[in-house]
Amino acid sequence: MKMLRLRSPSVASLQQDVRCTVRLLDDAELACSIQRDTKGQFLLDHVCNHYNLLERDYFGIRYVDPDKQRHWLDPSKPVVRQMKCQQPYTMCFRVKFYPQEPIKIKEELTRYLLYLQLKRDAYHGRLLCPFADAAYVGACIVQAELGEYDPDEHPADYIAEFKLFPKQTLRLERRIMEIHKNEMRGQTPAMAELNLLQRAHTLDTYGVDPHPCKDFTGVTAFLGFTARGFVVFQGNKRIHLLKWEDVSKLKFEGKAFYVIGLQREKKLVLTFHTSTPAACKHLWKCGVEHQAFYKCVKSSQIKTVCSSNIFFKGTRFRYSGRVAKEVIEASLKIQREPPEVCRSETLTIQVPLSGPAHCKRFIKIIVIRSSSRSLLALKDPVHLSPHDEDEGEGKEGEDDQMSGSLTISDMVYTPCCSPLPTPVQYEEGGVAMLFQSPAHMLRELHDDPELQAELRAEYERRAAAVEPAPVAAAQRPRPGQEQVAAWLRGAARLVAVATGVLLVALPLLLVLLESDIDVSFLHDIRQTPEFEQFHHEYYCPLRRWLICTVDSLLEDLTGN
């Protein structure tokens, strides 16, 4: 008799290398190989060492799962366990926590990487700019990339070729050229980048990674987390700003996301609904991390938070990095010589290709500035939409508009720019077959006798299988009786379930409210704001009323 042996993974299988590609902020790619047990912190350190970056706490690595849901790579967990897609893995190096005051960044290298991120935000419409700010931001980008204005090298409409914003008008381009000619003279690339950071951090959407959702009325809104607090946008208007010190709890249940806080000394509960539970969990994790990073004074003050209600633990999560104040203090202690900043000096030029008017295609052209400040154009792969495929996230760039100011839109996919989903054989009808009218297809169906015979036979087989056995008329229940019986069965099940829940919940509730048992599980429940509100506003008045009622009844009985 042979014995089955369950073999654990061998050492050789655990040491198999996994290939990863990390897309950097300048669209370059960094390829590396990791082992199956390598944690996310190692990969993040590898990218930061590639840049020679010390102020690395502002940055993170982001990836997209097969369901098109974005995630931040957890530094404390193995990379392979987090990635659900097939190898090789593709991830992106991005700014995760935007500095509240960019002037406090110590090294020019860190400011340059933040500048690249803000340039991407402006290009994809995440950085909403009024007209004056958009013109100044665009002029700073042109100054940093092209240098001084030179009438011999720059034609009259040189800005028109550059793609700085999702939709830039001729009026905006002229204003950018005016600022570039008159106000940017003498500024080095580092100075222009710092000026952009100083202007960008005053905008409402600085550092906002918009999460689309719907509020309790069903209106589309975009949630974000900044250094100041939790923000809500509708269109291009900020309708809520709840500072971090006023946010007491963030939680989620399924697709529902709750923000509990104080506003004008009154309790405020904001409820939003996401498209999927995974999107809601990602939104909750981002909020927990941002609140810990900007609100806490020391990393030792960070606590493990729970997404649950009173009776269920739910998802537990803890931010494991340093907080903003510790990062600034560590930056002040940097004593090394500033590293050399290798600027890519690239801009995106929009060049329409031939094709239908409703299906525009564009080529991304990289403009490289040489030492003699001449412009060279190099073609990149063709992109199917005006927005590049940001961070490997498919067509997930926001399709934003600019008319005086930019707006965030929930358009994440443009069907007119996508190819046909499956190959079409032209000899069998080609694309025209996809657009035949229903009447024409029905006529072809009725004219085919073989197909009609097959359909008739299939119908008879299904009818014979579904036909019930004959029942005497006297034994058949009436329709009204069937409805009453179904209602009674449903009511009985409801009563049974409610009784079981009460038998379990009431003893637990009495233990929580009346006993002094100091168990970690019970202690965590007692510390939740929902439990404290229930205890002080509902249970205590009810208990006092019951005691007074019982005392009065006993006095009446003893008096009689």
C-alpha positions in Angstrom: 0.0 0.0 0.0 1.4 3.3 -1.1 1.3 6.3 1.2 0.4 9.8 -0.1 2.9 12.5 0.8 2.1 16.2 0.8 5.2 18.0 -0.1 5.9 21.5 1.1 7.4 24.0 -1.4 11.1 23.2 -1.8 13.8 25.7 -1.2 14.6 25.8 -4.9 11.0 26.9 -5.7 11.1 29.6 -3.0 14.3 30.9 -4.5 13.0 31.3 -8.0 13.4 34.8 -9.2 10.4 36.9 -10.1 10.8 39.6 -12.7 9.5 43.1 -11.9 9.3 46.3 -13.9 8.9 49.6 -12.1 7.9 52.6 -14.2 9.5 55.8 -12.9 8.1 59.3 -12.8 9.9 60.3 -16.0 8.4 57.3 -17.8 11.6 55.3 -17.7 11.5 51.7 -16.6 13.6 50.0 -14.0 13.8 46.2 -14.3 14.8 44.0 -11.5 14.5 40.4 -10.2 13.2 39.5 -6.7 12.7 36.4 -4.8 9.2 35.1 -3.8 9.6 36.1 -0.2 10.9 39.6 -0.9 8.9 42.3 0.9 7.7 45.5 -0.6 10.2 47.6 1.4 13.1 46.0 -0.4 11.6 46.9 -3.8 11.0 50.5 -2.7 14.5 50.8 -1.3 15.9 49.5 -4.6 14.1 52.2 -6.6 15.2 54.9 -4.1 18.8 53.7 -4.3 18.6 53.9 -8.0 17.8 57.6 -7.6 20.2 58.0 -4.7 17.2 59.3 -2.8 17.2 59.9 1.0 13.9 61.6 1.6 12.0 58.5 0.5 9.1 58.5 2.9 7.0 60.7 0.5 7.0 58.0 -2.2 5.4 54.6 -2.8 4.9 51.9 -5.4 1.5 51.4 -6.9 0.1 48.6 -8.9 -3.2 47.5 -10.5 -4.9 44.1 -10.1 -6.6 42.2 -12.9 -9.9 43.9 -11.9 -8.4 47.3 -12.7 -8.3 48.3 -9.0 -5.3 50.3 -7.9 -3.3 49.5 -4.8 -0.3 50.8 -2.9 2.3 48.1 -2.4 2.5 47.3 1.4 6.2 47.5 2.5 5.7 45.0 5.3 4.3 42.2 3.1 5.9 40.0 0.4 5.4 41.4 -3.1 4.3 38.1 -4.6 1.4 37.7 -2.1 0.1 41.1 -3.0 0.3 40.8 -6.8 -2.6 38.9 -8.3 -1.6 39.3 -11.9 0.7 37.2 -13.9 4.4 37.7 -14.2 6.3 39.8 -15.0 4.9 42.3 -12.6 4.5 45.9 -13.6 4.4 48.6 -11.0 4.8 52.4 -10.8 6.9 54.6 -8.6 4.8 57.6 -7.5 4.4 60.3 -4.8 2.2 58.9 -2.1 2.3 61.6 0.5 2.6 65.2 -0.8 4.7 67.5 1.4 2.5 70.1 3.1 5.2 72.7 2.6 7.5 71.9 -0.3 9.9 74.6 0.8 10.9 72.4 3.7 12.2 69.7 1.4 16.0 69.6 1.9 17.4 68.1 -1.3 16.8 69.3 -4.9 16.5 65.7 -6.1 13.4 65.2 -3.9 11.9 68.5 -5.2 12.6 67.4 -8.8 10.7 64.1 -8.3 7.8 66.0 -6.8 7.8 68.3 -9.7 7.6 65.4 -12.1 4.6 64.0 -10.2 2.8 67.4 -10.3 3.5 67.7 -14.0 1.8 64.4 -14.4 -1.1 65.5 -12.2 -1.6 68.6 -14.4 -1.4 66.6 -17.6 -4.0 64.1 -16.4 -6.3 66.7 -14.9 -5.8 65.7 -11.3 -4.4 69.2 -10.4 -7.3 71.6 -10.9 -6.0 75.0 -11.9 -7.9 78.3 -12.4 -6.8 80.2 -15.5 -4.1 82.3 -13.8 -2.6 79.4 -11.9 -2.7 77.1 -15.0 -0.8 79.7 -17.0 1.8 80.1 -14.3 2.2 76.4 -13.8 2.5 75.9 -17.6 5.2 78.6 -17.8 7.2 77.0 -15.0 7.1 73.7 -16.8 8.2 75.3 -20.1 11.0 77.2 -18.4 12.2 74.0 -16.6 12.1 71.9 -19.7 13.2 74.3 -22.5 15.1 77.0 -20.6 15.2 80.7 -21.5 12.9 82.0 -24.3 14.9 82.5 -27.5 13.2 84.1 -30.5 15.6 82.4 -32.8 14.7 78.9 -31.6 11.2 79.3 -30.5 8.5 80.0 -33.2 5.5 82.2 -32.5 3.3 79.2 -31.5 5.8 76.9 -29.9 3.5 76.2 -26.9 0.8 74.9 -29.1 2.8 71.7 -29.8 3.2 70.8 -26.1 0.6 69.0 -24.1 0.5 70.4 -20.6 -3.1 70.1 -19.7 -6.0 67.8 -20.7 -7.5 70.6 -22.8 -5.6 73.8 -23.3 -7.1 76.7 -25.2 -5.4 79.2 -27.4 -5.9 81.9 -24.8 -4.1 79.8 -22.2 -1.2 79.1 -24.6 -0.7 82.8 -25.3 -0.7 83.6 -21.6 1.8 80.8 -20.9 4.1 82.3 -23.6 3.8 85.8 -22.2 4.8 84.6 -18.7 7.6 82.5 -20.1 9.0 85.4 -22.1 8.7 88.1 -19.4 8.6 86.6 -15.9 10.8 83.5 -16.2 14.0 85.1 -17.3 17.1 84.1 -15.4 15.5 81.2 -13.7 17.4 77.9 -13.6 15.4 74.6 -14.0 15.6 74.1 -10.2 14.2 77.6 -9.5 11.4 77.1 -12.0 10.5 73.7 -10.4 10.5 75.2 -6.9 8.2 78.0 -8.1 5.8 75.4 -9.5 5.8 73.6 -6.2 5.1 76.8 -4.3 2.2 77.6 -6.5 0.8 74.1 -6.7 0.7 73.5 -3.0 -1.8 76.4 -2.6 -4.4 74.8 -4.8 -7.3 72.8 -3.4 -6.4 69.7 -5.4 -2.7 69.6 -4.5 -2.0 66.0 -3.5 -5.5 64.8 -4.3 -5.8 61.3 -5.8 -9.5 61.4 -6.7 -11.6 58.3 -5.7 -14.9 58.3 -7.6 -18.0 57.4 -5.6 -21.6 58.5 -5.0 -23.0 60.3 -2.0 -26.2 59.4 -0.2 -28.3 61.2 -2.9 -26.7 59.3 -5.7 -24.7 62.3 -7.0 -21.2 61.5 -8.3 -18.4 62.9 -6.1 -14.7 62.5 -5.8 -13.0 61.9 -2.4 -9.4 62.7 -1.7 -6.9 63.0 1.2 -4.5 65.8 1.5 -2.1 67.2 4.1 -4.9 69.4 5.5 -7.6 66.7 5.7 -10.4 64.8 4.0 -11.9 66.6 0.9 -14.9 66.0 -1.3 -15.3 67.4 -4.8 -18.3 67.6 -7.1 -17.2 68.6 -10.6 -14.5 71.3 -10.0 -15.8 72.5 -6.7 -14.7 71.5 -3.2 -17.9 70.9 -1.1 -16.3 69.5 2.0 -13.0 69.9 3.9 -12.7 68.1 7.2 -9.4 68.7 8.9 -7.5 65.7 10.3 -7.9 66.8 13.9 -11.7 66.8 13.4 -11.8 63.3 11.8 -12.5 60.8 14.6 -12.9 57.6 12.6 -12.9 56.2 9.1 -14.7 52.9 8.4 -16.2 50.9 5.6 -18.7 48.1 5.2 -19.0 46.5 1.8 -19.3 49.3 -0.7 -20.2 52.0 2.0 -17.5 54.3 3.2 -18.1 56.4 6.4 -16.3 59.5 7.7 -17.1 60.3 11.3 -15.9 63.6 12.7 -16.8 66.9 14.3 -17.8 70.1 12.5 -18.7 73.2 14.4 -18.8 71.1 17.6 -21.4 68.8 16.2 -21.0 65.2 15.2 -20.8 64.7 11.4 -21.2 61.4 9.6 -20.6 61.4 5.8 -21.6 58.4 3.8 -20.4 57.5 0.4 -20.8 54.4 -1.9 -18.1 53.1 -4.2 -18.5 50.8 -7.2 -16.9 47.7 -5.6 -15.9 46.5 -2.1 -12.3 46.4 -3.2 -12.4 50.1 -4.2 -14.0 50.9 -0.8 -11.3 49.0 1.1 -8.6 50.8 -0.9 -10.2 54.1 -0.2 -10.3 53.3 3.5 -6.7 52.2 3.6 -5.6 55.4 1.9 -7.5 57.5 4.4 -6.0 55.6 7.4 -2.5 56.1 6.1 -2.9 59.8 5.3 -4.4 60.5 8.6 -1.6 58.7 10.5 1.1 60.4 8.3 -0.1 64.0 8.7 -1.9 63.9 12.1 0.4 61.9 14.4 3.5 63.6 16.0 5.4 60.3 16.3 5.2 57.0 14.6 4.9 55.3 18.1 1.4 57.0 18.4 0.0 55.2 15.4 -2.6 52.6 16.4 -4.1 49.7 14.7 -7.5 50.7 13.3 -10.5 48.5 12.6 -13.1 48.9 9.8 -15.8 47.2 11.7 -19.0 48.1 13.6 -19.4 47.2 17.3 -19.9 43.4 17.1 -17.5 42.4 14.3 -13.8 42.9 14.0 -13.6 43.5 10.3 -10.4 44.5 8.6 -7.5 45.6 10.8 -4.8 47.8 9.4 -1.9 49.9 10.7 0.3 52.4 8.9 3.9 51.2 9.4 6.0 54.1 8.2 7.3 57.4 9.6 5.0 60.4 10.0 5.4 63.9 8.4 7.0 65.6 11.4 9.6 62.8 11.7 10.4 63.0 8.0 11.0 66.8 8.2 13.2 66.4 11.3 15.2 63.7 9.5 15.6 65.9 6.4 17.2 68.6 8.5 19.9 66.2 9.6 21.1 65.3 6.1 24.7 66.4 5.8 25.9 64.9 2.5 26.8 66.8 -0.7 23.7 67.3 -2.8 23.5 64.6 -5.5 23.5 65.5 -9.1 20.0 65.7 -10.6 19.8 64.1 -14.1 16.8 65.8 -15.6 15.1 64.0 -18.5 13.9 67.3 -19.9 10.9 65.8 -21.8 7.7 67.3 -22.9 4.7 65.6 -24.6 3.7 66.8 -28.0 0.3 66.0 -29.4 0.4 65.0 -33.0 -2.9 63.7 -34.6 -2.7 60.8 -36.9 -4.9 60.0 -39.9 -8.2 58.3 -39.1 -11.8 59.1 -38.4 -12.6 62.3 -36.7 -14.3 60.6 -33.8 -11.4 58.2 -33.1 -8.3 60.4 -32.6 -4.9 58.9 -32.1 -1.8 60.6 -30.9 1.9 60.1 -30.9 3.9 61.0 -27.9 7.0 62.9 -28.9 9.9 63.4 -26.5 11.6 66.7 -26.8 15.3 66.6 -25.7 17.2 69.8 -25.0 20.9 69.4 -25.9 23.7 71.7 -24.8 23.1 74.0 -27.7 19.4 74.1 -26.9 18.3 72.6 -30.2 15.1 70.6 -30.3 15.1 67.0 -31.4 11.9 64.9 -31.8 11.9 61.2 -31.1 8.8 59.1 -31.6 7.4 57.0 -28.8 4.8 54.2 -29.2 1.4 55.2 -30.4 -1.2 55.8 -27.7 -4.9 55.3 -28.3 -6.1 58.3 -26.3 -4.9 61.8 -25.6 -3.9 60.6 -22.1 -1.2 58.1 -21.8 -1.8 54.9 -19.9 -0.8 56.3 -16.5 0.9 53.8 -14.2 0.0 50.8 -16.2 -3.6 51.2 -15.3 -5.1 50.6 -18.6 -7.2 53.6 -19.8 -7.5 55.0 -16.3 -6.4 58.6 -17.0 -9.1 61.1 -16.1 -10.6 62.7 -19.1 -10.8 66.2 -17.7 -11.8 69.5 -19.3 -10.5 73.0 -19.0 -12.7 76.0 -19.6 -11.3 78.7 -17.3 -10.6 75.9 -14.8 -10.0 72.2 -15.0 -12.6 69.6 -13.8 -12.3 66.1 -12.5 -14.5 63.7 -14.5 -15.6 60.1 -13.9 -14.7 59.2 -17.5 -12.0 56.6 -17.3 -12.5 54.8 -20.6 -13.2 56.1 -24.1 -15.0 53.5 -26.2 -14.5 55.4 -29.5 -10.7 55.0 -29.1 -10.7 51.2 -28.4 -10.2 48.6 -31.1 -12.7 45.9 -31.9 -12.8 43.3 -29.0 -12.3 40.3 -31.3 -10.9 39.8 -34.8 -13.5 40.0 -37.5 -13.2 38.0 -40.7 -14.0 40.2 -43.6 -14.9 37.4 -45.9 -17.8 36.4 -43.5 -19.4 39.8 -43.5 -16.7 41.9 -41.8 -17.5 44.9 -39.7 -20.8 45.4 -41.5 -22.2 42.2 -39.8 -21.8 43.9 -36.4 -24.1 46.7 -37.4 -27.0 44.8 -39.2 -30.5 45.9 -38.2 -32.6 43.6 -36.0 -35.3 43.4 -38.7 -32.7 42.1 -41.2 -31.4 39.5 -38.8 -35.0 38.3 -38.0 -35.8 37.9 -41.7 -32.7 35.7 -42.2 -33.8 33.6 -39.1 -37.3 33.0 -40.5 -36.1 32.2 -44.0 -33.9 29.3 -42.8 -36.1 26.1 -42.5 -33.4 24.0 -40.8 -32.9 26.5 -38.1 -36.6 26.8 -37.5 -36.9 23.0 -37.2 -34.1 22.9 -34.6 -35.7 25.7 -32.6 -39.1 24.0 -32.7 -37.6 20.7 -31.4 -35.7 22.5 -28.7 -38.9 24.3 -27.6 -40.9 21.0 -27.4 -38.1 19.3 -25.4 -38.1 22.2 -22.8 -41.9 22.2 -22.6 -42.0 18.5 -21.9 -39.3 18.8 -19.2 -41.0 21.7 -17.5 -44.6 20.4 -17.7 -45.8 19.4 -14.2 -47.6 16.2 -13.4 -51.4 16.4 -13.4 -53.0 17.2 -10.1 -56.6 16.9 -9.2 -58.5 20.2 -9.2 -59.6 19.6 -5.6 -56.0 19.2 -4.4 -54.6 22.3 -6.1 -54.2 25.2 -3.6 -55.8 28.5 -4.5 -53.5 31.4 -5.4 -54.5 33.3 -2.3 -53.8 30.4 0.0 -50.3 30.0 -1.6 -49.5 33.6 -0.9 -50.7 33.4 2.7 -48.7 30.2 3.3 -45.5 31.8 1.8 -46.0 34.9 4.0 -46.4 32.8 7.1 -43.3 30.8 6.4 -41.3 34.0 5.8 -42.7 35.5 9.0 -41.8 32.4 11.0 -38.2 32.4 9.6 -37.9 36.1 10.5 -39.1 35.5 14.1 -36.7 32.6 14.5 -33.7 34.5 13.2 -34.6 37.6 15.3 -35.0 35.4 18.4 -31.6 33.8 17.9 -29.9 37.2 17.3 -31.5 38.6 20.5 -30.4 35.5 22.6 -26.8 36.1 21.5 -26.7 39.9 21.4 -28.5 40.8 24.6 -26.1 38.9 26.9 -23.1 40.3 25.1 -24.6 43.8 25.3 -25.2 43.4 29.0 -21.7 42.2 29.6 -20.4 45.2 27.7 -22.6 47.8 29.5 -22.7 46.5 33.0 -19.6 44.3 33.7 -16.0 45.4 34.4 -14.4 42.5 32.5 -11.2 43.9 31.0 -10.7 41.8 27.9 -8.9 43.3 24.9 -11.8 42.5 22.6 -14.4 44.1 24.9 -12.0 47.0 25.6 -11.7 47.8 21.9 -15.5 47.8 21.5 -16.0 50.1 24.5 -13.5 52.6 23.0 -15.4 53.0 19.7 -17.3 56.3 19.3 -20.5 54.5 18.3 -20.5 52.5 21.5 -19.9 55.6 23.7 -22.7 57.4 21.9 -25.1 54.5 22.4 -24.1 54.2 26.1 -24.5 57.9 27.0 -27.4 58.9 24.8 -29.6 55.8 24.9 -28.7 53.2 27.5 -28.1 55.4 30.5 -31.4 57.3 30.1 -33.3 54.0 29.5 -31.7 52.5 32.6 -32.6 55.5 34.8 -36.2 55.4 33.5 -36.5 51.6 34.2 -35.1 52.1 37.7 -37.5 54.9 38.5 -40.5 53.0 37.1 -39.6 49.8 39.1 -39.1 51.9 42.3 -42.5 53.6 41.9 -44.2 50.3 41.3 -42.6 48.8 44.4 -43.6 51.9 46.5 -47.2 51.5 45.3 -47.2 47.8 46.2 -45.7 48.3 49.6 -48.0 51.3 50.3 -51.1 49.2 49.5 
